[in-house]
Amino acid sequence: MHNNGLQSATGSAGSASGATPFHQGAMTLEEIKDAVAIANVPALLMVLHQFTGDDRWLETPYLPTRGKGLLDHDSGGLPEEIQLQIRHSAIDVIWKLQSGIAPKIVAPSPEKLIRMMSVYMGEEVDAIYGQMLSSEFARRVGAPVPGEDNTHVEPPEGFNVIVIGTGVAGVAAAERLEAMGVSYVILEKQKAAGGNWWQNTYPGCGVDTPSHLYSFSFAQVDWKKHFALRDDVQSYIAGSLRKVGAENRVRFDTEAVAAIYDEEKKIWQVHVKNQAGVSETLTANVVLSAVGVLNRPTLPKVAGLEKFQGTMFHSAEWNNAIDLKGKRVAVVGTGASSMQIVSAIGDRVGHLTVFQRSPQWVAPFDKFGLAILDPLRMLIQSCPLYRTWYWLRLFWQFGDKVIEALRKDPLWPHPERSVNARNDAHRDYFTRYLKEELDGRPDLFDKCLPTYPPFGKRILLDNGWFRTLRRDNVTLVTEAVTEVREHSLVSASGDEYAADVVIWATGFDVARFVSSMDVRGIGGVSLRTAWNDDDPRAYLGISVPGFPNFLMLGGPHSFPGSGSFMFFMEVQMRYISRLLKQMFKKGIVAVDAREDANNRYNELVDELHAKTVWTHPGMSTYYKNSKGRVVFVMPFLNVEYWEMVKNVNLEDYTVR
């Protein structure tokens, strides 16, 4: 068996969807030929340059054009004969890599990577991305990460951490704590790892981020689909927890109900309760919240909920015993969960009534349900260079490239419909797509066309939504539900719609971060009081003044406006690990953010949010709290936040 000349940084977290796993270095020459024949040409071009060091691969006639939208742009827009030349050369290079021959450029420098990325994407990539992207590249191919200090710092004797949650954030926390040699335990209220992906089991549940982007840098997996479904994602998260060696540290079926800070001893007392109702108190030097927010379902305040005689439940509490065949089903809400549910059940119910308060912008989803062809799966698994370049394309297209379209241009002459020229181009593109999908149905077109700018609410990907709405057995009601009766729902205009089953796809209690437990810091002040219930403010989204050593992953403003949540959680956790190391070195027992540092950070957050589409007037979004302040999503580019947290400044903290 060959190796690839580079150490694997990712290992394996198992094989998604029960597929037979492909192992690194297992490709024969014929398998390489099959894979290269259908691989992404710009990515192959980057592998060629990196292996040979030959600059001609970054020059005419090999320069790819800029791709459109979120498509992979596999041909690079290059003439057929140039594509064939690149593919032919790549066969030999990939075979040599597998034979153990190292590339001339193991991991590109920041300057080199910017040049390569600009060629790769067919557009100029700003130099500010050089250090971040070169670091991520090195991390993913197992090379030393420039500027990253991996010196081991021994934790104080008896030091321990309690992590709460085994979703994406919990796994990111476990990976770093294991690497640091810190003693810790993870509390998980559910029976298995996965967080939201364990909780949600509704039909059609899956990611709207490409599978390889919705992946940890430290846990490579053999994804079978371009956009994974729920079972595969939950299996991946659980597998990643096992891979980092953390599964035995988890106490499943154990809920953290309160965390109380002992000022004298400078420790946290964490009160837990298991499924049998047995309570216990644990202690820790640090509490690391990885509880997330998309896990506390909300129902609207509608009269008569208790009167309904049929079956009724929230989408996050799916009734797996129910058979919807032939039933009159009502789905309330038209967000991401609703779109997946409606498209999955439309062809089996008797009649489907969908209640929509406001329409959503919907983008084409050309790879919905599509399998990744076996040769490509093998290439992605076997060639870290190709895999990393593929990840970089996804990271760029779904990340900061999108976020630039969300920022207001003060000179833009049409603020009523869009926030800048690029945003307006998105509006035109999405509107054309809507017209195509609903051709011949002007009634539906009028109902489905949003009035607010694109990205004002979360963009949804069309998994058959418009096709389902066109069905004869589907009715779209553009009014809120105001009353529930024994066998029906009543809309705001008084119209009544019969239903045997009601599915509330009405979202979650998003603004009330860490609402699943009672957290009390200095002076016994509760987090709810400190945050005025639903107005959370935390320095870097991580630390709250007056709550020493209570740290958060996925705290307020910790969800990227577009891009990879996995990447963002790893970035936050690396910052926390650097903070802990500084504490260990200096003999510091406890820290919490200073009020002035927290205020400065949140003033910057609010100032930037005022310049984004999420504060556009006349539009509601779950990103906002009851006061209209955006608290969920961060206003920064990924690179801007990355720069903020690459170093720790202890002057921003109160040392206890």
C-alpha positions in Angstrom: 0.0 0.0 0.0 1.3 3.5 -0.9 1.4 6.5 1.3 0.9 10.1 -0.1 4.0 11.8 1.0 2.1 13.9 3.6 1.0 13.1 7.1 -2.8 12.9 7.4 -4.1 15.6 9.6 -7.6 14.3 9.7 -7.6 10.6 10.3 -11.1 9.0 9.9 -14.3 9.6 11.7 -15.9 6.6 10.0 -17.8 6.2 6.8 -21.0 8.2 6.2 -24.2 6.5 5.1 -22.8 3.0 5.6 -20.6 3.3 2.5 -17.5 1.1 2.3 -14.7 3.4 3.5 -11.9 4.4 1.1 -8.5 4.5 2.8 -5.7 6.9 2.0 -3.2 5.6 -0.5 -5.6 2.8 -1.7 -6.0 4.1 -5.3 -4.6 2.1 -8.2 -3.4 3.9 -11.3 -6.7 3.0 -13.1 -8.7 4.4 -10.2 -6.7 7.6 -10.3 -7.4 7.9 -14.1 -11.1 7.4 -13.4 -11.1 10.0 -10.7 -9.1 12.6 -12.5 -11.4 12.3 -15.6 -14.3 13.8 -13.5 -12.4 15.9 -11.0 -12.5 19.7 -10.6 -10.0 21.1 -13.1 -9.0 24.2 -11.1 -8.3 22.0 -8.1 -6.1 19.7 -10.2 -4.3 22.7 -11.5 -3.4 23.8 -8.0 -2.2 20.2 -7.2 0.0 20.3 -10.3 1.6 23.6 -9.3 2.1 22.6 -5.7 3.8 19.3 -6.6 6.0 20.7 -9.4 6.6 24.2 -8.2 6.3 25.2 -11.9 4.8 28.7 -12.3 3.5 27.9 -15.8 0.5 26.3 -14.2 -0.5 29.7 -12.8 -0.3 31.5 -16.1 -2.0 31.6 -19.5 -3.4 29.4 -21.0 -4.2 27.6 -17.8 -6.1 30.5 -16.0 -9.6 29.4 -15.0 -12.5 31.9 -15.3 -14.6 33.0 -12.4 -17.4 30.7 -11.5 -21.0 31.6 -11.2 -23.0 31.4 -8.0 -22.2 28.5 -5.7 -21.4 26.0 -8.4 -18.2 24.0 -8.3 -17.2 25.3 -11.8 -15.5 21.9 -12.6 -14.3 22.8 -16.1 -12.8 26.1 -14.9 -14.2 27.6 -18.1 -11.2 26.3 -19.9 -11.1 25.0 -23.5 -11.4 21.2 -23.7 -7.9 20.6 -24.9 -6.5 22.6 -21.9 -8.6 20.6 -19.5 -7.4 17.4 -21.0 -3.7 18.5 -20.7 -4.3 19.4 -17.0 -6.0 16.1 -16.3 -3.3 14.0 -18.1 -0.6 15.7 -16.1 -2.5 15.3 -12.8 -2.6 11.5 -13.2 1.2 11.2 -13.0 1.4 13.8 -10.1 -1.2 12.1 -8.0 0.4 8.7 -8.6 3.7 10.1 -7.5 2.2 11.7 -4.4 0.7 8.3 -3.4 4.1 6.7 -4.1 5.6 8.8 -1.3 7.1 11.6 -3.3 6.7 14.9 -1.5 5.4 18.0 -3.3 7.8 20.9 -3.9 5.5 23.1 -1.9 4.2 21.2 1.1 2.0 24.1 2.4 1.9 27.4 0.5 3.1 30.6 2.3 0.5 33.3 2.8 1.8 35.2 -0.3 1.9 32.1 -2.4 -1.5 30.9 -1.3 -3.1 34.3 -2.2 -1.6 34.0 -5.7 -2.8 30.4 -6.1 -6.3 31.2 -4.7 -6.7 34.1 -7.1 -5.9 31.9 -10.0 -8.0 29.0 -8.6 -11.1 31.1 -8.1 -10.7 33.3 -11.2 -10.9 36.5 -9.2 -8.6 38.6 -7.0 -8.4 37.3 -3.4 -7.3 40.0 -1.0 -4.0 39.6 0.7 -5.7 39.9 4.2 -6.7 36.2 3.7 -3.2 34.9 3.3 -2.3 34.0 6.8 -5.7 32.5 7.7 -6.0 30.4 4.6 -2.3 29.2 4.6 -2.8 28.2 8.3 -5.9 26.2 7.4 -4.2 24.6 4.5 -1.3 23.5 6.6 -3.7 22.2 9.3 -5.5 20.0 6.7 -2.5 18.4 5.1 -0.7 17.7 8.4 2.0 20.3 7.9 3.3 22.7 10.7 0.9 25.6 11.1 2.8 28.9 10.8 2.8 31.0 14.0 0.9 28.3 16.0 2.5 27.5 19.3 1.9 23.9 20.2 4.2 23.9 23.2 2.7 21.8 26.0 1.8 23.7 29.1 1.1 21.5 32.1 -2.3 22.4 33.7 -2.3 23.0 37.5 -2.8 19.9 39.6 -6.5 19.1 40.0 -7.5 21.5 37.2 -10.7 20.3 35.4 -13.3 21.5 33.0 -17.0 20.7 32.5 -18.1 20.9 28.9 -21.9 21.0 28.3 -23.1 19.5 25.1 -21.9 17.0 22.4 -22.9 18.8 19.3 -20.4 20.5 16.9 -19.1 22.9 19.6 -18.7 20.1 22.2 -16.6 18.0 19.8 -14.4 21.0 19.0 -13.9 21.6 22.7 -13.0 17.9 23.4 -10.4 17.8 20.6 -8.5 20.8 22.0 -8.8 19.7 25.7 -7.5 16.2 24.8 -4.5 17.8 23.0 -3.8 20.0 26.0 -3.9 17.2 28.5 -6.7 18.8 30.5 -9.0 16.7 32.7 -12.6 17.2 31.7 -16.0 15.7 31.5 -18.8 16.3 29.0 -22.4 16.5 30.1 -25.0 15.5 27.5 -28.7 15.5 28.2 -29.5 13.2 25.3 -28.8 9.6 24.8 -26.2 10.0 22.1 -23.8 12.7 20.7 -24.9 15.0 18.0 -26.7 17.9 19.6 -29.4 19.3 17.1 -28.6 16.4 14.8 -29.6 13.9 17.4 -32.7 15.8 18.4 -34.1 16.5 14.9 -35.5 13.5 13.1 -38.1 15.0 10.7 -38.3 13.8 7.1 -35.8 15.5 4.8 -33.6 16.8 7.6 -30.1 17.6 6.4 -27.4 20.2 5.9 -27.6 23.2 3.6 -23.9 23.5 3.7 -21.7 21.2 1.5 -20.7 18.1 3.5 -17.0 18.7 3.1 -17.4 22.2 4.5 -19.5 20.9 7.3 -16.6 18.9 8.6 -13.9 19.3 11.2 -10.3 19.8 10.2 -9.3 16.9 12.5 -11.9 14.3 11.4 -12.0 13.4 7.8 -14.9 11.3 6.7 -16.0 9.6 3.5 -19.1 11.6 2.7 -21.4 9.8 0.3 -23.5 12.8 -0.7 -22.6 16.4 -1.5 -25.2 17.6 1.1 -25.5 15.0 3.9 -28.7 14.0 5.5 -29.4 13.9 9.3 -28.4 10.3 10.0 -25.0 10.8 8.3 -24.3 14.0 10.1 -25.2 12.7 13.5 -23.1 9.6 12.8 -20.2 11.9 11.8 -20.3 14.0 15.0 -20.5 10.9 17.2 -17.6 9.3 15.2 -15.6 12.5 15.6 -16.1 12.4 19.3 -14.8 8.8 19.4 -11.8 9.7 17.1 -10.5 12.4 19.5 -10.8 10.0 22.4 -13.6 11.8 24.2 -16.5 9.3 24.1 -15.6 7.8 27.5 -15.6 11.3 29.0 -19.3 11.8 28.2 -22.1 11.4 30.8 -25.1 10.8 28.6 -28.7 11.3 29.8 -27.3 13.9 32.2 -28.6 17.5 32.1 -26.9 20.5 33.6 -29.7 22.4 35.3 -27.6 25.1 37.1 -24.0 26.4 37.4 -23.2 28.4 40.5 -19.8 30.2 41.0 -18.2 29.9 44.4 -16.3 33.1 44.8 -14.3 32.0 47.8 -13.0 28.7 46.3 -13.1 30.1 42.7 -14.8 27.0 41.3 -18.1 26.3 39.7 -20.7 24.0 41.2 -22.7 22.4 38.5 -26.0 20.8 39.4 -27.0 18.0 37.2 -29.9 15.6 36.9 -30.1 12.3 35.1 -33.0 10.7 33.3 -34.1 8.9 36.5 -34.4 12.3 38.2 -31.4 11.7 40.4 -29.6 15.0 41.2 -25.9 15.5 41.8 -23.4 18.4 42.2 -20.1 18.4 40.3 -17.3 20.9 40.6 -15.0 22.4 38.0 -12.5 25.2 37.5 -14.0 26.1 34.1 -17.4 25.6 32.7 -17.4 25.5 28.9 -20.9 25.9 27.5 -21.4 24.2 24.1 -25.2 24.0 24.4 -26.1 25.8 21.2 -29.4 27.6 20.7 -31.3 25.8 18.0 -32.6 23.2 20.5 -35.5 24.9 22.5 -38.6 24.8 20.3 -41.1 27.6 20.4 -44.8 27.6 19.6 -46.7 30.7 18.7 -49.3 32.1 21.2 -52.4 30.9 19.4 -55.8 30.5 20.9 -57.2 27.0 21.2 -54.0 24.9 21.1 -55.4 22.5 23.7 -58.6 22.0 21.7 -57.1 20.1 18.7 -58.3 16.6 18.5 -55.7 15.3 15.9 -52.0 14.9 16.2 -49.9 18.0 16.8 -46.1 18.5 17.4 -43.2 20.8 16.8 -40.8 19.8 13.9 -37.9 19.3 16.4 -40.1 16.8 18.4 -41.1 14.7 15.4 -43.6 12.0 16.0 -41.8 9.0 14.4 -44.8 6.8 15.0 -47.2 8.7 12.8 -48.2 7.6 9.3 -48.9 10.7 7.1 -50.2 8.8 4.1 -53.6 10.2 3.0 -53.8 12.6 6.0 -54.7 16.3 5.9 -51.5 17.9 7.1 -50.9 21.5 8.1 -47.3 22.8 8.3 -47.0 26.2 10.1 -43.9 28.2 9.0 -41.8 28.4 5.9 -38.2 28.4 7.2 -35.5 25.8 6.7 -37.2 23.0 8.6 -40.5 23.6 6.9 -38.9 23.6 3.4 -37.3 20.2 4.1 -40.4 18.7 5.6 -42.9 20.0 3.0 -40.7 18.7 0.1 -40.3 15.3 1.8 -44.0 14.6 2.6 -45.8 16.4 -0.2 -46.3 13.3 -2.4 -47.7 11.1 0.4 -50.2 13.2 2.3 -53.8 13.5 1.3 -53.6 17.3 1.4 -51.0 19.7 2.6 -51.7 23.2 3.8 -48.6 25.5 4.4 -49.0 28.7 6.4 -46.5 31.4 5.5 -46.2 34.7 7.2 -43.5 36.0 4.9 -41.8 34.4 1.9 -38.2 33.4 1.8 -35.5 33.9 -0.8 -34.7 30.5 -2.3 -31.6 29.6 -4.3 -31.1 26.8 -6.8 -29.8 23.5 -5.3 -28.3 21.6 -8.2 -26.7 19.0 -6.0 -29.6 18.2 -3.7 -29.7 14.5 -3.0 -26.8 13.9 -5.4 -24.3 11.2 -4.5 -20.6 12.0 -4.8 -19.3 9.6 -7.5 -17.1 6.8 -6.2 -14.0 7.8 -8.0 -14.2 11.3 -6.5 -14.8 9.9 -3.1 -11.6 7.9 -3.4 -9.7 10.9 -4.7 -10.9 13.2 -1.8 -10.0 10.5 0.7 -6.6 9.6 -0.8 -5.2 12.9 -1.8 -5.0 15.5 0.9 -3.8 18.2 -1.5 -6.9 17.8 -3.7 -9.2 17.5 -0.7 -7.8 20.7 0.8 -8.1 22.7 -2.4 -11.7 21.4 -2.7 -12.4 22.6 0.8 -10.9 26.0 0.1 -13.2 26.5 -2.9 -16.2 25.7 -0.8 -15.0 27.9 2.1 -14.5 30.8 -0.2 -17.8 30.5 -2.1 -20.0 29.9 0.8 -18.1 32.2 3.2 -16.8 35.7 2.9 -17.6 36.0 -0.8 -21.2 35.8 0.2 -20.9 38.1 3.2 -19.7 41.0 1.1 -23.1 41.0 -0.5 -24.8 41.5 2.9 -23.2 44.9 3.7 -25.0 48.1 3.0 -23.6 50.5 0.4 -24.6 54.0 1.7 -24.5 55.3 -1.9 -26.7 52.5 -3.3 -29.8 54.2 -4.9 -32.3 51.3 -4.3 -32.2 50.5 -0.5 -35.9 49.5 -0.6 -35.1 46.3 -2.6 -31.4 45.6 -1.9 -28.3 46.8 0.0 -25.7 47.0 -2.7 -25.0 46.2 -6.3 -24.0 42.6 -5.7 -27.0 42.1 -3.4 -29.2 43.5 -6.2 -27.7 41.0 -8.7 -28.6 38.2 -6.3 -32.1 39.5 -6.1 -32.4 39.5 -9.9 -30.9 36.0 -10.1 -33.2 34.6 -7.4 -36.2 36.3 -9.0 -35.5 34.8 -12.4 -35.2 31.4 -10.8 -38.5 31.9 -9.0 -40.2 32.8 -12.3 -38.8 29.7 -14.0 -39.8 27.3 -11.2 -43.4 28.8 -11.0 -43.9 29.4 -14.7 -47.6 29.3 -15.4 -48.5 29.9 -11.7 -48.7 33.7 -11.3 -50.7 33.1 -8.1 -47.8 31.3 -6.5 -45.2 33.7 -7.9 -46.9 36.7 -6.2 -47.0 34.7 -2.9 -43.4 33.5 -3.0 -41.6 36.7 -4.0 -40.1 38.5 -1.0 -40.1 42.3 -0.7 -37.0 42.5 1.5 -33.4 42.2 0.2 -31.8 38.8 -0.4 -30.0 37.4 2.7 -32.2 39.5 5.0 -33.3 36.2 6.3 -31.4 32.9 6.0 -31.2 31.9 2.3 -32.9 28.6 1.7 -31.8 26.0 -0.9 -34.5 24.6 -3.2 -34.8 20.9 -2.4 -38.1 20.6 -4.4 -39.9 23.3 -2.5 -41.4 25.1 -5.6 -42.2 21.8 -7.3 -44.1 20.7 -4.1 -46.0 24.0 -3.9 -47.2 23.4 -7.5 -48.8 20.1 -6.6 -52.6 19.9 -6.8 -52.8 18.6 -3.2 -50.9 21.6 -1.7 -52.3 25.0 -0.6 -50.1 27.9 0.3 -51.7 30.3 2.8 -50.0 33.7 3.2 -51.5 34.4 6.6 -50.6 33.6 10.2 -52.6 31.0 12.2 -54.8 32.8 14.8 -56.8 30.0 16.2 -56.7 26.2 16.6 -60.0 24.3 16.6 -60.8 20.6 17.1 -60.1 19.6 13.5 -58.8 22.7 11.8 -56.7 25.9 11.9 -58.0 29.4 11.3 -56.1 32.1 9.5 -55.9 35.8 10.2 -58.7 36.5 7.7 -61.0 33.9 9.4 -60.7 31.2 6.8 -60.7 27.7 8.2 -58.4 24.8 7.0 -59.1 21.2 7.9 -56.3 19.2 9.4 -55.7 15.8 10.9 -52.0 16.6 11.7 -50.5 20.0 12.6 -46.7 20.4 12.4 -45.3 23.6 14.0 -42.2 24.5 12.1 -42.0 27.7 14.1 -38.3 27.7 15.1 -36.5 28.0 18.4 -35.9 30.3 21.3 -32.8 31.7 19.7 -32.2 35.0 21.4 -32.2 33.6 24.9 -28.7 32.1 24.9 -27.8 29.5 27.5 -31.5 29.4 28.6 -31.4 25.7 29.4 -29.7 26.2 32.8 -29.5 28.7 35.6 -26.0 30.3 35.5 -25.0 32.5 38.5 -21.7 34.4 38.7 -20.2 37.0 41.0 -22.6 38.1 43.7 -25.1 35.5 42.7 -26.2 37.5 39.6 -27.9 35.3 37.1 -26.9 35.3 33.4 -30.6 36.1 32.6 -30.4 39.2 34.7 -27.0 40.3 33.3 -28.4 39.9 29.8 -31.8 41.5 30.5 -33.2 38.1 29.5 -32.7 38.1 25.7 -30.0 40.7 25.1 -26.9 38.6 25.4 -23.5 40.3 25.2 -20.2 38.5 25.5 -16.6 39.5 24.7 -15.7 37.8 21.4 -18.9 35.8 22.0 -16.9 33.9 24.6 -16.7 35.6 28.0 -19.2 37.6 30.1 -18.1 40.1 32.8 -18.9 38.9 36.3 -18.8 35.2 35.3 -15.2 34.0 35.9 -14.1 31.0 33.9 -17.6 30.6 32.3 -16.7 30.3 28.6 -18.9 29.8 25.6 -18.6 28.2 22.2 -21.5 29.2 20.0 -22.4 32.2 22.2 -24.0 35.4 21.1 -22.8 36.6 17.7 -20.9 33.4 17.2 -22.7 32.1 14.1 -21.1 33.1 10.8 -23.4 35.0 8.4 -22.3 32.5 5.8 -19.8 29.7 5.7 -18.6 26.8 7.9 -19.9 26.5 11.5 -17.3 23.8 12.1 -14.5 26.1 11.1 -15.8 28.9 13.4 -16.1 26.6 16.4 -12.6 25.4 15.9 -11.4 29.0 15.7 -13.2 29.9 18.9 -11.9 26.8 20.7 -8.3 27.5 19.7 -8.6 31.0 21.2 -10.0 29.4 24.4 -7.1 27.0 24.5 -4.6 29.9 24.1 -6.4 31.7 27.0 -6.1 28.7 29.2 -2.4 28.2 28.4 -1.7 31.8 29.4 -3.5 31.3 32.7 -1.5 28.1 33.3 1.8 29.9 32.6 1.0 32.8 34.8 -0.6 30.9 37.6 -3.9 32.7 37.1 -6.9 30.9 38.7 -9.8 32.6 37.0 -10.6 35.3 34.4 -13.7 37.0 33.0 -14.0 39.8 30.4 -13.6 43.4 31.6 -16.7 45.5 31.2 -14.9 48.0 29.0 -13.6 45.3 26.7 -17.0 43.8 26.5 -18.7 47.1 25.8 -16.2 48.0 23.1 -16.7 44.7 21.4 -20.4 44.9 21.5 -20.5 48.5 20.3 -18.4 47.3 17.3 -20.8 44.4 16.7 -23.9 46.8 16.8 -22.1 49.3 14.6 -21.3 46.8 12.0 -24.8 45.1 12.2 -26.3 48.5 11.5 -24.5 48.3 8.1 -25.8 44.8 7.2 -28.9 43.6 5.5 -30.1 42.0 8.8 -31.1 45.5 10.1 -33.0 46.4 7.0 -36.3 48.0 8.1 -39.6 46.3 7.8 -38.3 42.8 8.1 -38.4 40.2 11.0 -35.8 37.5 11.5 -34.9 35.1 14.3 -31.5 36.7 14.3 -33.0 39.6 16.3 -34.1 39.7 20.0 -37.4 41.2 21.3 -35.8 44.6 21.2 -34.8 44.4 17.5 -31.1 43.9 18.2 -29.3 41.3 16.2 -27.8 38.8 18.7 -27.5 35.5 16.8 -25.2 36.0 13.8 -21.8 37.8 13.7 -21.4 40.9 11.5 -17.8 40.1 10.7 -16.1 38.5 7.8 -14.6 35.1 8.8 -11.1 36.7 8.3 -12.0 39.7 10.5 -13.0 37.5 13.4 -10.0 35.2 12.9 -7.7 38.2 13.2 -9.4 39.2 16.4 -8.9 35.9 18.1 -5.5 34.8 16.8 -3.9 36.3 20.0 -5.0 36.6 23.6 -4.8 39.9 25.3 -5.1 39.4 29.1 -5.6 43.1 29.6 -9.1 42.6 28.3 -9.8 40.3 31.3 -10.3 40.8 35.0 -7.9 38.4 36.8 -9.6 36.9 39.9 
